[in-house]
Amino acid sequence: MTLFKRLIDWIDVRIGARQLAKEELVDYLLPANINFWYSMGSILLFIFVMQVVTGILLLIYYVPDADKAFRSVTFIMNDVPFGWLIRMCHAVGSNMMVLVLLLHMFSVLFMGSYKSPRELNWVTGFILLTLVQGISLTGYLLPWSQLSFWATTVATNSVSAIPAVGQYLVEFLRGGKLVGPPTLGRFFALHVAVIPLTIAAVVGLHLFLLERIGVSTPPFGLKETKNPWRPDGFRYEDHPGGIPFFPNYALQDLTSISIYLACFLGVVFFDPYLFFPKDAFLPANAFQTPAHIKPEWYFLANYQTLKIFPNEFIGLAVQGAAMTFLALLPFIDRGPEKHPLKRPVFMICAIGGILLWIGLGIWGHYS
């Protein structure tokens, strides 16, 4: 213990570690009425770290070669000690990350935390949503199973509906006219290097903006629920009389992460194949098209939207317009009110949009 204290003293003399910890943890005050939903960001950070760690462990045995990829995954599942557990944690974690990210986005929407001056917080969060979908899509192909091969074929083929450049984009994504070994190489590079590094950089920017601007006060339980910000210069939103991040809210974060872990491990140990249809256990065969290939649950609404319209380009255009509207929401909804019950038009549109997305997903699953 004395040696540890001497090490801390040595570091403290050089960088002022104790003062920095006090300013950023103990003296960092959060709104007194902060709630559970603010822990979603910490849960997401925890999930991302787990995905990186399990991904690195899988890379020890995974072979990114079209002739060996499926066998290497089978070897991990059947022969590597606890290999099945690492792979299940990575696969289930991918789905849980999307789910928690959507819950985080919904909480920000309903608490009005995207309003000025936090437009950049929302935009970086939206970019993270897109990147997480991208890393999930690229990782889907890596096992080189029937499911991953044909789901990637369908997903990349939808880009061909874009006029003039669609076919060129498809060939660029696939590395050729058809899904094959070059596609696996490209998706592997994107999945293990390009997208994770980009996610880490955007997460850093997102946290910097949160630290620089301050935590948004929840509108619940307050008499005045309008946005206090005024466009007359930069102002940090402090919270006099609030609760310190450490140890008060740090314990809430740990509690939330523990609840998440309980749910996560419940799926891993009691229903690990929840996200694995039977075609996920067959090697890819370019000459045998499965009867019913569908994407992951978070892409089902997109999948069904393309089927609704007679022209795929119209379906892509509708999705593009919806995503653009969502990305620019802070610049469109500029009203000062933050409480959801005092924004009836917003509530109708938001709940309607969520129900439409869920309905399209269910329709896509059973169609």
C-alpha positions, -999 to +999 in steps of 0.1 A: +000+000+000+029+023+008+044+016-026+011+024-043+008+057-024+044+066-033+036+059-070+005+081-068+025+109-051+052+106-078+025+110-105+007+138-086+038+159-083+043+158-121+007+162-135-014+172-105-034+139-107-053+145-074-064+180-083-075+168-118-095+139-103-111+162-078-121+187-105-134+161-130-150+136-106-158+150-071-164+187-081-182+178-114-218+184-105-248+169-122-285+180-121-301+172-088-331+155-107-309+134-129-323+100-137-315+065-148-316+073-185-284+093-182-265+061-176-272+048-211-240+066-223-219+048-197-234+015-206-227+021-243-190+030-235-188-003-215-203-023-244-179-007-269-149-017-247-163-052-244-167-055-282-131-043-287-117-068-262-138-098-275-130-088-311-093-088-304-096-123-288-115-136-318-088-122-342-063-147-326-080-176-344-102-160-371-089-163-407-102-136-431-101-159-461-132-171-480-120-207-480-111-207-443-133-182-425-163-205-418-139-233-406-120-209-384-153-197-367-164-234-363-130-241-347-135-211-323-169-224-313-160-261-309-123-265-301-109-233-286-114-232-248-142-208-240-142-198-277-179-202-279-183-178-249-161-151-265-180-154-299-214-153-282-204-123-262-193-105-293-223-114-314-249-107-286-230-076-276-233-063-312-271-065-310-273-052-275-252-022-285-277-012-312-306-017-287-290+005-260-280+031-285-316+034-297-328+037-261-302+064-255-314+083-286-351+080-275-343+093-240-325+123-255-354+129-278-381+129-251-361+150-226-353+176-253-315+172-246-308+178-283-318+214-282-295+244-284-266+246-277-263+208-280-268+204-317-233+190-322-239+165-294-269+152-313-251+152-347-221+132-333-245+108-316-263+103-349-230+097-366-223+071-340-256+054-347-247+052-384-212+039-376-226+012-352-250+000-380-220+000-404-198-020-381-226-045-374-232-049-412-196-054-420-191-079-391-222-098-403-203-111-434-171-123-416-184-158-405-189-165-443-221-185-436-251-189-459-269-162-439-241-137-439-232-143-476-267-138-489-277-111-465-247-091-477-256-098-513-291-084-507-279-054-487-252-044-512-275-050-542-300-024-528-275+003-536-278-005-573-312+014-573-293+047-571-295+063-606-263+066-627-238+056-600-256+027-583-239-002-601-205+014-596-212+017-559-222-020-557-189-030-574-169-007-551-185-022-520-181-058-532-147-054-549-163-070-579-196-077-596-206-104-570-200-110-533-167-129-530-133-130-514-126-093-522-158-084-504-147-103-473-113-086-473-129-051-476-155-058-449-128-073-426-106-042-429-136-019-423-148-040-393-116-044-374-097-012-382-114+017-401-148+018-383-137+010-348-110+038-349-136+062-363-161+052-336-134+058-309-126+093-324-163+103-326-169+090-290-140+112-279-155+142-296-190+134-282-176+132-246-156+164-251-188+182-262-206+168-231-178+180-208-175+214-225-211+223-226-224+206-195-251+180-188-286+189-199-310+193-170-340+168-173-373+186-176-391+164-152-402+177-117-394+213-125-417+243-126-397+259-155-391+234-183-380+257-211-345+257-225-325+283-205-299+288-232-297+321-250-276+328-282-256+356-267-223+337-263-208+305-249-220+295-215-213+263-196-244+249-180-234+243-144-256+229-117-252+246-083-266+224-056-264+193-078-249+159-070-212+151-076-204+126-103-182+107-079-192+088-059-229+096-062-237+091-098-208+068-105-226+043-082-258+048-104-237+041-135-223+009-119-258-002-110-270+004-145-240-015-160-247-043-136-283-045-147-272-045-183-247-073-176-274-094-159-296-091-191-266-096-214-253-127-196-289-140-194-291-140-232-255-154-236-261-184-212-298-191-216-306-182-252-273-177-270-288-185-304-315-159-302-298-139-330-287-169-350-311-183-376-303-219-389-286-205-420-259-190-398-246-225-392-242-235-429-211-225-449-216-199-477-227-214-510-229-190-539-249-215-560-276-222-535-299-193-526-318-198-493-356-195-494-359-167-468-329-144-461-336-114-439-313-089-422-308-084-385-337-071-365-325-034-366-325-035-404-359-051-408-378-018-411-354-007-439-358-041-456-396-039-455-396-003-467-377-014-499-404-041-505-433-017-500-424+005-529-425-007-565-392+010-572-362+004-548-349+040-555-381+054-540-377+032-509-340+044-506-351+080-511-378+077-483-353+062-459-327+089-468-352+117-462-362+102-428-325+098-417-317+134-429-347+147-409-335+129-378-300+141-382-311+177-386-338+176-359-321+201-335-320+226-364-357+220-372-372+218-337-360+251-323-388+257-297-376+264-261-399+238-244-382+206-233-409+187-214-425+160-238-460+164-224-459+201-232-449+193-268-480+175-281-470+178-318-436+164-311-451+135-290-475+125-317-448+126-344-422+108-322-444+081-309-459+076-344-425+073-359-413+048-333-445+027-338-441+029-376-405+016-373-415-012-350-445-021-372-423-022-403-398-044-385-425-069-374-440-068-409-405-075-424-399-103-400-431-122-409-434-112-446 
